[in-house]
Amino acid sequence: MTGGKIGDGGFEAAIRHFQELNKSMSEQLEVLKALRDDVDSMETTVTDVQGHVSVTVVRDGEIGALDIAPAALKQGEALGPLITETIGKAQAEHIERRADRHPDMA
């Protein structure tokens, strides 16, 4: 946009320019909202090989669910590390899936 007086169309050109910017920013905002909704709806569930512990990770890696089968209680002190390991695997897989889906957020 070049400078000008109201009489030579400068004001109208400025108004059109700002309307185009507003439209472009509105479109970009809609894309960002869709991206946020997609990321917020992502879930990743991982279950250990024995099927005793299942972890669901949501959004940015938060634990959305932790399910422990009654049989897992027989593991005694090994249960804690199994839970921790399963959480780590679920979070790593979730982050990888999100990066594959939205490389710009990796």
N, CA, C and O atoms as CSV, one atom per row, in Angstrom:
chain,resi,resn,atom,element,x,y,z
A,1,MET,N,N,0.849,-1.179,0.000
A,1,MET,CA,C,0.000,0.000,0.000
A,1,MET,C,C,0.888,1.233,0.000
A,1,MET,O,O,1.854,1.316,0.759
A,2,THR,N,N,0.557,2.183,-0.849
A,2,THR,CA,C,1.328,3.421,-0.913
A,2,THR,C,C,0.525,4.516,-0.259
A,2,THR,O,O,-0.694,4.424,-0.112
A,3,GLY,N,N,1.239,5.559,0.133
A,3,GLY,CA,C,0.573,6.682,0.761
A,3,GLY,C,C,-0.288,7.429,-0.240
A,3,GLY,O,O,-0.034,7.370,-1.443
A,4,GLY,N,N,-1.262,8.102,0.221
A,4,GLY,CA,C,-2.114,8.844,-0.678
A,4,GLY,C,C,-3.137,9.627,0.100
A,4,GLY,O,O,-3.271,9.494,1.316
A,5,LYS,N,N,-3.840,10.432,-0.621
A,5,LYS,CA,C,-4.878,11.233,-0.004
A,5,LYS,C,C,-6.210,10.527,-0.164
A,5,LYS,O,O,-6.368,9.654,-1.018
A,6,ILE,N,N,-7.141,10.905,0.648
A,6,ILE,CA,C,-8.471,10.304,0.587
A,6,ILE,C,C,-9.066,10.480,-0.797
A,6,ILE,O,O,-9.772,9.594,-1.281
A,7,GLY,N,N,-8.804,11.577,-1.428
A,7,GLY,CA,C,-9.375,11.859,-2.731
A,7,GLY,C,C,-8.859,10.961,-3.849
A,7,GLY,O,O,-9.561,10.775,-4.843
A,8,ASP,N,N,-7.667,10.403,-3.725
A,8,ASP,CA,C,-7.146,9.581,-4.823
A,8,ASP,C,C,-7.271,8.079,-4.531
A,8,ASP,O,O,-6.556,7.277,-5.132
A,9,GLY,N,N,-8.147,7.698,-3.639
A,9,GLY,CA,C,-8.418,6.282,-3.373
A,9,GLY,C,C,-7.538,5.677,-2.302
A,9,GLY,O,O,-7.654,4.481,-2.034
A,10,GLY,N,N,-6.663,6.449,-1.674
A,10,GLY,CA,C,-5.772,5.923,-0.647
A,10,GLY,C,C,-6.521,5.356,0.548
A,10,GLY,O,O,-6.152,4.307,1.076
A,11,PHE,N,N,-7.558,6.037,0.969
A,11,PHE,CA,C,-8.331,5.586,2.131
A,11,PHE,C,C,-9.064,4.292,1.804
A,11,PHE,O,O,-9.053,3.354,2.601
A,12,GLU,N,N,-9.698,4.235,0.643
A,12,GLU,CA,C,-10.425,3.029,0.237
A,12,GLU,C,C,-9.460,1.845,0.084
A,12,GLU,O,O,-9.796,0.718,0.447
A,13,ALA,N,N,-8.268,2.104,-0.452
A,13,ALA,CA,C,-7.276,1.039,-0.604
A,13,ALA,C,C,-6.822,0.529,0.761
A,13,ALA,O,O,-6.614,-0.669,0.950
A,14,ALA,N,N,-6.672,1.451,1.706
A,14,ALA,CA,C,-6.273,1.050,3.061
A,14,ALA,C,C,-7.359,0.193,3.703
A,14,ALA,O,O,-7.062,-0.811,4.351
A,15,ILE,N,N,-8.599,0.587,3.525
A,15,ILE,CA,C,-9.727,-0.186,4.080
A,15,ILE,C,C,-9.738,-1.586,3.467
A,15,ILE,O,O,-9.881,-2.571,4.191
A,16,ARG,N,N,-9.590,-1.687,2.146
A,16,ARG,CA,C,-9.559,-3.003,1.481
A,16,ARG,C,C,-8.398,-3.848,1.991
A,16,ARG,O,O,-8.549,-5.047,2.228
A,17,HIS,N,N,-7.251,-3.222,2.155
A,17,HIS,CA,C,-6.070,-3.927,2.646
A,17,HIS,C,C,-6.330,-4.501,4.043
A,17,HIS,O,O,-6.013,-5.661,4.303
A,18,PHE,N,N,-6.899,-3.704,4.930
A,18,PHE,CA,C,-7.172,-4.180,6.283
A,18,PHE,C,C,-8.274,-5.237,6.301
A,18,PHE,O,O,-8.244,-6.141,7.136
A,19,GLN,N,N,-9.234,-5.138,5.407
A,19,GLN,CA,C,-10.261,-6.174,5.301
A,19,GLN,C,C,-9.649,-7.501,4.850
A,19,GLN,O,O,-10.007,-8.563,5.359
A,20,GLU,N,N,-8.723,-7.430,3.892
A,20,GLU,CA,C,-8.039,-8.641,3.429
A,20,GLU,C,C,-7.194,-9.247,4.551
A,20,GLU,O,O,-7.177,-10.465,4.729
A,21,LEU,N,N,-6.498,-8.400,5.302
A,21,LEU,CA,C,-5.714,-8.884,6.444
A,21,LEU,C,C,-6.617,-9.547,7.485
A,21,LEU,O,O,-6.289,-10.607,8.017
A,22,ASN,N,N,-7.737,-8.924,7.765
A,22,ASN,CA,C,-8.679,-9.468,8.737
A,22,ASN,C,C,-9.191,-10.836,8.286
A,22,ASN,O,O,-9.283,-11.763,9.091
A,23,LYS,N,N,-9.520,-10.960,7.010
A,23,LYS,CA,C,-9.997,-12.238,6.475
A,23,LYS,C,C,-8.910,-13.303,6.587
A,23,LYS,O,O,-9.180,-14.434,6.993
A,24,SER,N,N,-7.694,-12.942,6.229
A,24,SER,CA,C,-6.574,-13.880,6.285
A,24,SER,C,C,-6.319,-14.332,7.723
A,24,SER,O,O,-6.109,-15.519,7.972
A,25,MET,N,N,-6.338,-13.402,8.655
A,25,MET,CA,C,-6.109,-13.752,10.062
A,25,MET,C,C,-7.242,-14.606,10.598
A,25,MET,O,O,-7.000,-15.509,11.400
A,26,SER,N,N,-8.468,-14.349,10.179
A,26,SER,CA,C,-9.603,-15.171,10.606
A,26,SER,C,C,-9.461,-16.602,10.096
A,26,SER,O,O,-9.755,-17.558,10.814
A,27,GLU,N,N,-9.011,-16.741,8.853
A,27,GLU,CA,C,-8.795,-18.078,8.287
A,27,GLU,C,C,-7.684,-18.807,9.031
A,27,GLU,O,O,-7.802,-19.998,9.319
A,28,GLN,N,N,-6.611,-18.098,9.341
A,28,GLN,CA,C,-5.507,-18.711,10.087
A,28,GLN,C,C,-5.949,-19.114,11.482
A,28,GLN,O,O,-5.527,-20.155,11.986
A,29,LEU,N,N,-6.781,-18.319,12.107
A,29,LEU,CA,C,-7.305,-18.639,13.436
A,29,LEU,C,C,-8.143,-19.914,13.394
A,29,LEU,O,O,-8.063,-20.738,14.305
A,30,GLU,N,N,-8.937,-20.080,12.357
A,30,GLU,CA,C,-9.750,-21.293,12.215
A,30,GLU,C,C,-8.867,-22.530,12.047
A,30,GLU,O,O,-9.169,-23.591,12.594
A,31,VAL,N,N,-7.781,-22.390,11.292
A,31,VAL,CA,C,-6.845,-23.504,11.117
A,31,VAL,C,C,-6.213,-23.859,12.460
A,31,VAL,O,O,-6.098,-25.036,12.801
A,32,LEU,N,N,-5.806,-22.857,13.216
A,32,LEU,CA,C,-5.200,-23.105,14.521
A,32,LEU,C,C,-6.187,-23.736,15.496
A,32,LEU,O,O,-5.811,-24.608,16.279
A,33,LYS,N,N,-7.438,-23.308,15.457
A,33,LYS,CA,C,-8.461,-23.915,16.318
A,33,LYS,C,C,-8.666,-25.384,15.964
A,33,LYS,O,O,-8.806,-26.224,16.853
A,34,ALA,N,N,-8.685,-25.692,14.686
A,34,ALA,CA,C,-8.847,-27.085,14.253
A,34,ALA,C,C,-7.648,-27.918,14.698
A,34,ALA,O,O,-7.809,-29.061,15.126
A,35,LEU,N,N,-6.462,-27.355,14.600
A,35,LEU,CA,C,-5.259,-28.044,15.050
A,35,LEU,C,C,-5.322,-28.310,16.549
A,35,LEU,O,O,-5.023,-29.416,17.001
A,36,ARG,N,N,-5.707,-27.308,17.308
A,36,ARG,CA,C,-5.830,-27.466,18.762
A,36,ARG,C,C,-6.858,-28.531,19.107
A,36,ARG,O,O,-6.616,-29.368,19.977
A,37,ASP,N,N,-7.996,-28.509,18.438
A,37,ASP,CA,C,-9.035,-29.511,18.689
A,37,ASP,C,C,-8.538,-30.907,18.361
A,37,ASP,O,O,-8.830,-31.860,19.083
A,38,ASP,N,N,-7.784,-31.033,17.268
A,38,ASP,CA,C,-7.259,-32.338,16.884
A,38,ASP,C,C,-6.271,-32.848,17.928
A,38,ASP,O,O,-6.342,-34.006,18.339
A,39,VAL,N,N,-5.355,-31.991,18.354
A,39,VAL,CA,C,-4.369,-32.392,19.362
A,39,VAL,C,C,-5.071,-32.716,20.679
A,39,VAL,O,O,-4.722,-33.695,21.339
A,40,ASP,N,N,-6.043,-31.915,21.064
A,40,ASP,CA,C,-6.760,-32.161,22.314
A,40,ASP,C,C,-7.541,-33.471,22.292
A,40,ASP,O,O,-7.791,-34.059,23.345
A,41,SER,N,N,-7.926,-33.928,21.115
A,41,SER,CA,C,-8.719,-35.151,21.032
A,41,SER,C,C,-7.859,-36.407,20.885
A,41,SER,O,O,-8.379,-37.522,20.939
A,42,MET,N,N,-6.555,-36.236,20.699
A,42,MET,CA,C,-5.680,-37.395,20.523
A,42,MET,C,C,-5.539,-38.170,21.827
A,42,MET,O,O,-5.389,-37.590,22.902
A,43,GLU,N,N,-5.591,-39.497,21.707
A,43,GLU,CA,C,-5.348,-40.396,22.830
A,43,GLU,C,C,-4.450,-41.522,22.349
A,43,GLU,O,O,-4.546,-41.962,21.204
A,44,THR,N,N,-3.588,-41.979,23.224
A,44,THR,CA,C,-2.732,-43.125,22.924
A,44,THR,C,C,-2.803,-44.064,24.116
A,44,THR,O,O,-2.556,-43.659,25.252
A,45,THR,N,N,-3.142,-45.319,23.854
A,45,THR,CA,C,-3.219,-46.312,24.918
A,45,THR,C,C,-2.179,-47.400,24.671
A,45,THR,O,O,-2.077,-47.942,23.570
A,46,VAL,N,N,-1.419,-47.706,25.700
A,46,VAL,CA,C,-0.401,-48.754,25.647
A,46,VAL,C,C,-0.664,-49.717,26.803
A,46,VAL,O,O,-0.957,-49.306,27.926
A,47,THR,N,N,-0.551,-51.004,26.497
A,47,THR,CA,C,-0.722,-52.047,27.501
A,47,THR,C,C,0.562,-52.863,27.557
A,47,THR,O,O,1.150,-53.172,26.521
A,48,ASP,N,N,0.997,-53.213,28.765
A,48,ASP,CA,C,2.217,-54.007,28.885
A,48,ASP,C,C,2.002,-55.386,28.261
A,48,ASP,O,O,0.864,-55.793,28.028
A,49,VAL,N,N,3.089,-56.099,27.993
A,49,VAL,CA,C,3.011,-57.369,27.266
A,49,VAL,C,C,2.185,-58.425,28.016
A,49,VAL,O,O,1.606,-59.311,27.388
A,50,GLN,N,N,2.128,-58.339,29.319
A,50,GLN,CA,C,1.351,-59.308,30.097
A,50,GLN,C,C,-0.128,-58.925,30.173
A,50,GLN,O,O,-0.962,-59.732,30.584
A,51,GLY,N,N,-0.442,-57.713,29.784
A,51,GLY,CA,C,-1.819,-57.247,29.830
A,51,GLY,C,C,-2.268,-56.813,31.213
A,51,GLY,O,O,-3.466,-56.715,31.479
A,52,HIS,N,N,-1.311,-56.551,32.095
A,52,HIS,CA,C,-1.646,-56.176,33.471
A,52,HIS,C,C,-1.874,-54.678,33.660
A,52,HIS,O,O,-2.704,-54.265,34.470
A,53,VAL,N,N,-1.135,-53.876,32.913
A,53,VAL,CA,C,-1.194,-52.420,33.082
A,53,VAL,C,C,-1.498,-51.784,31.736
A,53,VAL,O,O,-0.868,-52.101,30.727
A,54,SER,N,N,-2.472,-50.886,31.734
A,54,SER,CA,C,-2.852,-50.158,30.533
A,54,SER,C,C,-2.870,-48.672,30.868
A,54,SER,O,O,-3.475,-48.253,31.855
A,55,VAL,N,N,-2.203,-47.888,30.037
A,55,VAL,CA,C,-2.104,-46.445,30.268
A,55,VAL,C,C,-2.604,-45.709,29.032
A,55,VAL,O,O,-2.204,-46.016,27.909
A,56,THR,N,N,-3.484,-44.732,29.251
A,56,THR,CA,C,-3.948,-43.866,28.178
A,56,THR,C,C,-3.381,-42.477,28.419
A,56,THR,O,O,-3.525,-41.905,29.499
A,57,VAL,N,N,-2.727,-41.944,27.379
A,57,VAL,CA,C,-2.126,-40.615,27.441
A,57,VAL,C,C,-2.927,-39.693,26.535
A,57,VAL,O,O,-3.343,-40.087,25.445
A,58,VAL,N,N,-3.138,-38.471,26.988
A,58,VAL,CA,C,-3.931,-37.485,26.251
A,58,VAL,C,C,-3.133,-36.199,26.072
A,58,VAL,O,O,-2.078,-36.007,26.678
A,59,ARG,N,N,-3.661,-35.335,25.233
A,59,ARG,CA,C,-3.137,-33.997,24.943
A,59,ARG,C,C,-1.614,-33.934,24.877
A,59,ARG,O,O,-1.009,-34.474,23.951
A,60,ASP,N,N,-1.005,-33.290,25.836
A,60,ASP,CA,C,0.443,-33.060,25.815
A,60,ASP,C,C,1.222,-34.112,26.589
A,60,ASP,O,O,2.339,-33.851,27.037
A,61,GLY,N,N,0.646,-35.293,26.750
A,61,GLY,CA,C,1.346,-36.372,27.440
A,61,GLY,C,C,0.839,-36.644,28.837
A,61,GLY,O,O,1.427,-37.434,29.576
A,62,GLU,N,N,-0.262,-35.987,29.206
A,62,GLU,CA,C,-0.828,-36.239,30.526
A,62,GLU,C,C,-1.459,-37.623,30.566
A,62,GLU,O,O,-1.927,-38.129,29.546
A,63,ILE,N,N,-1.470,-38.227,31.734
A,63,ILE,CA,C,-2.110,-39.530,31.897
A,63,ILE,C,C,-3.612,-39.306,32.002
A,63,ILE,O,O,-4.096,-38.626,32.906
A,64,GLY,N,N,-4.337,-39.896,31.052
A,64,GLY,CA,C,-5.799,-39.780,31.054
A,64,GLY,C,C,-6.449,-40.940,31.785
A,64,GLY,O,O,-7.535,-40.797,32.347
A,65,ALA,N,N,-5.782,-42.099,31.778
A,65,ALA,CA,C,-6.313,-43.281,32.463
A,65,ALA,C,C,-5.177,-44.234,32.781
A,65,ALA,O,O,-4.208,-44.353,32.031
A,66,LEU,N,N,-5.319,-44.900,33.898
A,66,LEU,CA,C,-4.378,-45.935,34.315
A,66,LEU,C,C,-5.214,-47.098,34.826
A,66,LEU,O,O,-5.903,-46.994,35.841
A,67,ASP,N,N,-5.137,-48.205,34.102
A,67,ASP,CA,C,-5.901,-49.396,34.482
A,67,ASP,C,C,-4.931,-50.486,34.906
A,67,ASP,O,O,-3.989,-50.818,34.186
A,68,ILE,N,N,-5.178,-51.037,36.089
A,68,ILE,CA,C,-4.346,-52.106,36.617
A,68,ILE,C,C,-5.234,-53.317,36.851
A,68,ILE,O,O,-6.191,-53.263,37.624
A,69,ALA,N,N,-4.905,-54.407,36.175
A,69,ALA,CA,C,-5.680,-55.645,36.322
A,69,ALA,C,C,-5.418,-56.240,37.704
A,69,ALA,O,O,-4.314,-56.109,38.232
A,70,PRO,N,N,-6.418,-56.891,38.293
A,70,PRO,CA,C,-6.233,-57.517,39.611
A,70,PRO,C,C,-5.031,-58.468,39.642
A,70,PRO,O,O,-4.354,-58.569,40.666
A,71,ALA,N,N,-4.762,-59.157,38.548
A,71,ALA,CA,C,-3.633,-60.083,38.506
A,71,ALA,C,C,-2.301,-59.361,38.670
A,71,ALA,O,O,-1.316,-59.968,39.089
A,72,ALA,N,N,-2.261,-58.078,38.346
A,72,ALA,CA,C,-1.020,-57.314,38.457
A,72,ALA,C,C,-0.580,-57.171,39.908
A,72,ALA,O,O,0.611,-57.024,40.182
A,73,LEU,N,N,-1.509,-57.210,40.820
A,73,LEU,CA,C,-1.173,-57.046,42.234
A,73,LEU,C,C,-0.271,-58.164,42.736
A,73,LEU,O,O,0.435,-57.992,43.730
A,74,LYS,N,N,-0.288,-59.293,42.065
A,74,LYS,CA,C,0.576,-60.410,42.440
A,74,LYS,C,C,2.041,-60.129,42.111
A,74,LYS,O,O,2.927,-60.866,42.543
A,75,GLN,N,N,2.294,-59.078,41.356
A,75,GLN,CA,C,3.663,-58.731,40.956
A,75,GLN,C,C,4.458,-58.136,42.111
A,75,GLN,O,O,5.684,-58.047,42.045
A,76,GLY,N,N,3.772,-57.734,43.151
A,76,GLY,CA,C,4.457,-57.164,44.313
A,76,GLY,C,C,5.231,-55.907,43.955
A,76,GLY,O,O,4.703,-54.990,43.327
A,77,GLU,N,N,6.499,-55.882,44.368
A,77,GLU,CA,C,7.338,-54.702,44.153
A,77,GLU,C,C,7.646,-54.449,42.687
A,77,GLU,O,O,8.065,-53.346,42.334
A,78,ALA,N,N,7.454,-55.425,41.836
A,78,ALA,CA,C,7.706,-55.249,40.403
A,78,ALA,C,C,6.601,-54.429,39.730
A,78,ALA,O,O,6.764,-53.972,38.598
A,79,LEU,N,N,5.482,-54.247,40.426
A,79,LEU,CA,C,4.361,-53.511,39.831
A,79,LEU,C,C,4.704,-52.041,39.599
A,79,LEU,O,O,4.361,-51.490,38.553
A,80,GLY,N,N,5.361,-51.411,40.537
A,80,GLY,CA,C,5.726,-49.992,40.388
A,80,GLY,C,C,6.537,-49.733,39.140
A,80,GLY,O,O,6.162,-48.886,38.329
A,81,PRO,N,N,7.658,-50.450,38.960
A,81,PRO,CA,C,8.443,-50.245,37.738
A,81,PRO,C,C,7.660,-50.580,36.463
A,81,PRO,O,O,7.867,-49.944,35.430
A,82,LEU,N,N,6.768,-51.568,36.525
A,82,LEU,CA,C,5.957,-51.921,35.354
A,82,LEU,C,C,5.026,-50.764,34.988
A,82,LEU,O,O,4.860,-50.447,33.810
A,83,ILE,N,N,4.430,-50.146,35.983
A,83,ILE,CA,C,3.557,-48.987,35.742
A,83,ILE,C,C,4.370,-47.843,35.141
A,83,ILE,O,O,3.965,-47.234,34.151
A,84,THR,N,N,5.518,-47.559,35.752
A,84,THR,CA,C,6.372,-46.471,35.271
A,84,THR,C,C,6.819,-46.711,33.832
A,84,THR,O,O,6.806,-45.794,33.010
A,85,GLU,N,N,7.210,-47.936,33.535
A,85,GLU,CA,C,7.653,-48.281,32.182
A,85,GLU,C,C,6.514,-48.125,31.167
A,85,GLU,O,O,6.713,-47.609,30.068
A,86,THR,N,N,5.335,-48.575,31.550
A,86,THR,CA,C,4.185,-48.491,30.639
A,86,THR,C,C,3.782,-47.037,30.402
A,86,THR,O,O,3.418,-46.666,29.286
A,87,ILE,N,N,3.848,-46.224,31.439
A,87,ILE,CA,C,3.565,-44.790,31.275
A,87,ILE,C,C,4.569,-44.173,30.307
A,87,ILE,O,O,4.184,-43.434,29.401
A,88,GLY,N,N,5.844,-44.469,30.493
A,88,GLY,CA,C,6.882,-43.929,29.609
A,88,GLY,C,C,6.676,-44.331,28.156
A,88,GLY,O,O,6.834,-43.515,27.248
A,89,LYS,N,N,6.322,-45.600,27.942
A,89,LYS,CA,C,6.079,-46.067,26.573
A,89,LYS,C,C,4.868,-45.361,25.965
A,89,LYS,O,O,4.892,-44.976,24.796
A,90,ALA,N,N,3.819,-45.194,26.754
A,90,ALA,CA,C,2.608,-44.530,26.253
A,90,ALA,C,C,2.899,-43.074,25.897
A,90,ALA,O,O,2.456,-42.583,24.859
A,91,GLN,N,N,3.642,-42.389,26.759
A,91,GLN,CA,C,3.960,-40.993,26.480
A,91,GLN,C,C,4.853,-40.864,25.249
A,91,GLN,O,O,4.637,-39.982,24.418
A,92,ALA,N,N,5.853,-41.738,25.124
A,92,ALA,CA,C,6.743,-41.679,23.961
A,92,ALA,C,C,5.975,-41.953,22.672
A,92,ALA,O,O,6.175,-41.268,21.670
A,93,GLU,N,N,5.101,-42.950,22.697
A,93,GLU,CA,C,4.307,-43.262,21.505
A,93,GLU,C,C,3.366,-42.115,21.157
A,93,GLU,O,O,3.178,-41.786,19.986
A,94,HIS,N,N,2.776,-41.511,22.189
A,94,HIS,CA,C,1.849,-40.396,21.972
A,94,HIS,C,C,2.573,-39.213,21.322
A,94,HIS,O,O,2.071,-38.613,20.372
A,95,ILE,N,N,3.740,-38.892,21.838
A,95,ILE,CA,C,4.517,-37.769,21.285
A,95,ILE,C,C,4.923,-38.067,19.846
A,95,ILE,O,O,4.889,-37.183,18.991
A,96,GLU,N,N,5.305,-39.313,19.582
A,96,GLU,CA,C,5.680,-39.700,18.221
A,96,GLU,C,C,4.485,-39.599,17.272
A,96,GLU,O,O,4.613,-39.088,16.160
A,97,ARG,N,N,3.336,-40.082,17.710
A,97,ARG,CA,C,2.129,-39.999,16.873
A,97,ARG,C,C,1.765,-38.547,16.595
A,97,ARG,O,O,1.410,-38.194,15.471
A,98,ARG,N,N,1.853,-37.709,17.622
A,98,ARG,CA,C,1.516,-36.297,17.444
A,98,ARG,C,C,2.491,-35.638,16.479
A,98,ARG,O,O,2.085,-34.830,15.645
A,99,ALA,N,N,3.781,-35.977,16.585
A,99,ALA,CA,C,4.786,-35.405,15.679
A,99,ALA,C,C,4.552,-35.876,14.249
A,99,ALA,O,O,4.734,-35.105,13.306
A,100,ASP,N,N,4.148,-37.139,14.076
A,100,ASP,CA,C,3.842,-37.639,12.734
A,100,ASP,C,C,2.633,-36.936,12.146
A,100,ASP,O,O,2.589,-36.639,10.952
A,101,ARG,N,N,1.657,-36.674,12.995
A,101,ARG,CA,C,0.417,-36.056,12.552
A,101,ARG,C,C,0.568,-34.557,12.333
A,101,ARG,O,O,-0.026,-33.986,11.419
A,102,HIS,N,N,1.377,-33.927,13.192
A,102,HIS,CA,C,1.565,-32.472,13.136
A,102,HIS,C,C,3.050,-32.161,13.305
A,102,HIS,O,O,3.483,-31.762,14.386
A,103,PRO,N,N,3.831,-32.340,12.238
A,103,PRO,CA,C,5.294,-32.135,12.344
A,103,PRO,C,C,5.680,-30.737,12.830
A,103,PRO,O,O,6.739,-30.565,13.433
A,104,ASP,N,N,4.842,-29.752,12.574
A,104,ASP,CA,C,5.139,-28.391,12.985
A,104,ASP,C,C,5.075,-28.217,14.498
A,104,ASP,O,O,5.531,-27.199,15.018
A,105,MET,N,N,4.514,-29.201,15.220
A,105,MET,CA,C,4.407,-29.095,16.674
A,105,MET,C,C,5.463,-29.941,17.384
A,105,MET,O,O,5.494,-29.981,18.614
A,106,ALA,N,N,6.317,-30.607,16.633
A,106,ALA,CA,C,7.317,-31.491,17.249
A,106,ALA,C,C,8.383,-30.710,17.972
A,106,ALA,O,O,9.299,-31.300,18.545
